[in-house]
Amino acid sequence: MIFYKYLLIFFVILNSANAQVRLGIDVLEESNFAELKGKRIGLLTNHASRNSEGLSTAEVFLSQSEFELKCLYVPEHGFYTTVPAGEHVENEKLFGVPVLSLYGKNRRPTKEYLDKCDIVVIDIQDIGVRSYTYISTVYNVIDACSQYKKPVIILDRPNPLSGISVDGNVVEGDRKSFVAKIPVPYIHSMTIGEIAMMINEEKWLGMGRECDLTIIKMKNWNRSMSWQETGLDWYPTSPHVPTIGAVNGLATIGILGELGIISIGIGTTSPFQYLGSPSFNPEKFTKFILNEFPEAKKYSDGFSLNGMRFAQARYQPFYGMYKGKACNGFYLIKENENNENFLPYTCGLKIIYSLTQNNPEIFDSVKEKSINMFWKVTGTGKIWNNIKNKNKLMKESRNGVLEFLDKRDKYLLYP
């Protein structure tokens, strides 16, 4: 009898492990929208935010009669996620519903539009990188709702970088900006629901306010999962993040791209997955990496570092930096599914340091505007100031992480 009991437990665990992740929107649908019945709803979402069957959350909300969808809010890149980074998104009307930009004239919902809603629902697919502005928009929505006494419901989604690796310095108090809105590491490994809880309960909102916040949790997601293990499709969250490979690449070399000194694959079919230039010497660079960082692993065509594989490659951008020119360099791909060893921010800083030693001339052309943006995305001036000092650079890259981990524990919703 005991044997059969444990056999049953084994099959339950096995089936759970193989079950597709059920997103917050799926769980809400399964409840027949119990939390929203009879209410007027404002929805922060975009085209990439879909249920596990591939229907956009906006489409799901529009197709039922349990509540009234009064407006859509959209973050940077617009509803269809096609507006280039940094460009204002305009208000429009889609599906007969007003679409209100939170990346244009207004960066937070106005009282006028919040007054038309009883509840604001947030369903947005983040990428797990602090400088990606979706977190900042979520912050602004929660803050506005706390000010104007509107409850918020967040439909939770996976962090595509997993929920394991925490990597990168915490934002310094005087370095907060729209790409570094809250004091968390560059790679925080929290879901959008978890990080919203932290924002709310750590009193990070304006005037120390607190929002009436509800998180609708996922089912069958655990922190060690890669995106591929979720069983979900990836939909582009912005023009240069069309794939999960681009997510991993942005987490690694996105900060380097702010300096504008070397190609990071923008203008190719694999943005954030190439690194190089027409004059770049990948063999020399590989040799330096292997000598400088004992943890690096050698391959016949390159190396791996902190869980990111750099395979020697040649590519030609269709637009942007080095348009139409053959570039020598590397193709970047996450080495394996072991998320504990994936430290993209650390890897990216090591790449930048190695460039200062191998290609110091490219730093002569860095513009002050680019340096200021680099300071913003890293959340500190200490990274740039120590970019040529490996030991100090690595030390500064870990500032505040232990304190953050202590705070983070109580907000984690998943095993």
HELIX and SHEET records of a PDB file:
HELIX    1   1 ILE A    2  ASN A   18  1                                  17    
HELIX    2   2 GLY A   24  GLU A   30  1                                   7    
HELIX    3   3 ALA A   34  LEU A   36  5                                   3    
HELIX    4   4 THR A   57  LEU A   62  1                                   6    
HELIX    5   5 LYS A  111  LEU A  114  1                                   4    
HELIX    6   6 TYR A  134  GLN A  147  1                                  14    
HELIX    7   7 GLY A  173  ARG A  175  5                                   3    
HELIX    8   8 ILE A  192  GLU A  201  1                                  10    
HELIX    9   9 GLY A  206  GLY A  208  5                                   3    
HELIX   10  10 TRP A  227  THR A  230  1                                   4    
HELIX   11  11 ILE A  244  GLY A  257  1                                  14    
HELIX   12  12 PRO A  282  GLU A  292  1                                  11    
HELIX   13  13 ASN A  339  ASN A  341  5                                   3    
HELIX   14  14 PRO A  344  ASN A  358  1                                  15    
HELIX   15  15 PRO A  360  SER A  365  5                                   6    
HELIX   16  16 GLU A  368  THR A  378  1                                  11    
HELIX   17  17 LYS A  382  ASN A  385  1                                   4    
HELIX   18  18 LYS A  390  GLU A  396  1                                   7    
HELIX   19  19 VAL A  401  ARG A  408  1                                   8    
HELIX   20  20 ASP A  409  TYR A  411  5                                   3    
SHEET    1   A 7 GLU A  92  LEU A  94  0                                        
SHEET    2   A 7 VAL A  97  SER A 101 -1                                        
SHEET    3   A 7 GLU A  68  VAL A  74  1                                        
SHEET    4   A 7 ARG A  40  LEU A  44  1                                        
SHEET    5   A 7 ILE A 119  ILE A 122  1                                        
SHEET    6   A 7 VAL A 152  LEU A 155  1                                        
SHEET    7   A 7 LEU A 213  ILE A 216  1                                        
SHEET    1   B 2 ASP A 167  VAL A 170  0                                        
SHEET    2   B 2 PRO A 185  ILE A 187 -1                                        
SHEET    1   C 5 TYR A 274  SER A 277  0                                        
SHEET    2   C 5 CYS A 327  LYS A 334 -1                                        
SHEET    3   C 5 MET A 308  TYR A 315 -1                                        
SHEET    4   C 5 GLY A 302  LEU A 305 -1                                        
SHEET    5   C 5 LYS A 297  TYR A 299 -1                                        
END                                                                             
